[in-house]
Amino acid sequence: MNSRFMLALLATGVVALTGVAGRLAVADDAKTATCPVSGHPATIAADAPSTMVNGQTVYFCCADCPKAFAADPEKYVSKMSLKCPVMASNGVKADKKLRLAVNNGYMYFCCGGCPQAFLKTPEKFLTEAKDPVTGEKFKMAANQPHADYKGGHFYFANDDNKSAFEKSPDKYAQVVGS
């Protein structure tokens, strides 16, 4: 009986240690992501090539991959597991008709009514954004300074940044069109 108990205890310890080792491996590997375009490892860093999709940072392995992604984002978004920002329990559809360009990133939705609901009260669905002029993150609020440019929607931390954008929009607008 003691040997069975010891064997069970040992087996439980091995399973527990394997779980810990698995978590440590994930934590150690968290410095890289998989590039959605090439499938190669991509470095997770502030200065790494990246874009935002439904509020998540998507990292690329090189400077050419964001261009390929932008040329056909639905090709890559269809492989991602994303939730609709408006109806959070629903997955998104990788469909250009259900996409908005927001602050140099992409927002995908589950149905045709969600993009309009998002645009009506974006602060309800996008709590934090990255200012397209400064690159700094800010909390979205009602009546956030906003500009539309070439079909893209841009929100700013303050009116000064909006003015800078409006003077030279091509300097700051990387992802446009919806």
N, C-alpha and C positions, 0 to 999 in steps of 0.2 A: 504494500500500500504506500509506504514511504517513497519507493522508487517511482511509482506512478505520479505521485504528487510532485516530486522533484522534477520529473520529466515535463509535466504540465507547466510548472513554474518556469523552467528553462525555456520551453517553447514560447510562453507568454513574453519572457524577456527578450528573446530573439525577435519576435514580431514587433515589440515596442522599439527595440533598437533599430530595426529596419525602417520603421516609420520615421524615427528621428533622423536617421541618415538620409532618407528620402527628402525630408523637409530641408535639411542642411544643403543637400545638393541643389535643390530648387533655389534656396536663398543665395548660394554661391553663384548659380547660373543666372541670377536675376540681372546681371550686368549686360546681357545680350537678349535680343529678341530675334524673331525670324522675319526677314524682309518679305513682305507680301508679294513683291514682284519677282525677285530672283530665287527666294527660298534660302538664301545664304544668311549667316549670322549678321545681325546689325547691332552696333554698339548703342547702349542706352546711355545717352549723355545730353546735357543741355545744348551742346553745339552740333549734335548729330543731325543728319538730314531726317526730317520727320514731317508729319502732318497730323491734323486732328480729324478723327471720324467719330461722330456722336460723343464727343467729349473725351475720347480715349486717344492717347498719343500713339501713332503708328510710326515706327522707326524703319528707316531704309539703310541698306548696306553701303550705298554710294550716292553720289550727287545725281547720277543719271536715273535712278529708280523713281524719284518723285515725279519726274517728267513722264515716265511711262505710266505711273499710277494716274496722274492727272489726265492723260490721254484717254483712258478708259477705266475710271474708278469702279464702275459696277462689276467689271471682270474680277477685281480683287475683293471688293466688299462682299460679293456673293459667297466668298469662302470664310468670311468672318462671322463671329457670333455676336450680334449687336441687338440691343433693345431699342424700341422706339422711345424717343425722349418725351413724347406726349402721352402715349399709352404704354407705360413702362412694362406691363406684363406681356406685351406683344413683341415679336421679333420684327425686324425691318425687312423690306424688300429692296433688293439691289436694282432699283429702277430709276432712271434719270428723271422721270416724272415725279418721283417721290424724294427728290434730293434738293437741298438748299446749300448754297455756298455761304458759310458764316465765318467771319473773321479768319479767312485764309484756311478754312477747314471745310469739312463736309458734314451735313446732317442728313440722315436717311430716316424715313418714316414708314409706318406700317400701312397707311391708307391715304387717300386723297384729301381728307379733311385735316389731317395732322399738320401739314406744313402751314396752313393758314392759321390754325390754332397757335402754333409756335410763334409766328410772326406777330400775332395780336398781343401776346404777353410772353416774350422770350425769357424774361427774368424768372418766370414760373418753371421753365424747363431747362434753362441754362443758368445755373447759379454762379458760375465763375467763367470768365472768358480771358483771352490773351489779347491785349490791345495791339492792333495791327501796326501802330506807329512805334511804340516803345518796346513791345514784346513782353511787357509786364502783365502779370495776372491781376484781375480786379473782380470784385463781386458785382454781379449784374443787379440792377435795380429798375423799378418802374421809371419810365422816361429817360433811360440811359441815352447819352448822345449817340446818334445813329446816322449812317449814310448808306445809300444804295449806290452801287457802282457796277456797271456792266452786268447786271443781274445778280451780283453778290451783295450780301448784307454785312455791314460792318458796324460793330459797336465799340465805343471808346470809353476809356476810364474817365475822360473829362473833355470839356469843350475845346481846350487848346489842342489836344491830340486830333480831335475831329477837324479843326481848322487846318492843321498841318496836312492831314490826309487830303482834304478837299483842294489844297493848293497843288499837290503832286500825287494824285491817286495811283498812278502807275508805279510810283516808287514803293508803295506799300501794299498794293493789291496783287497778291500772288495767285489766289484761287478766286476766280470770278465765274459768273454764270450759274444758272441753276437748271 
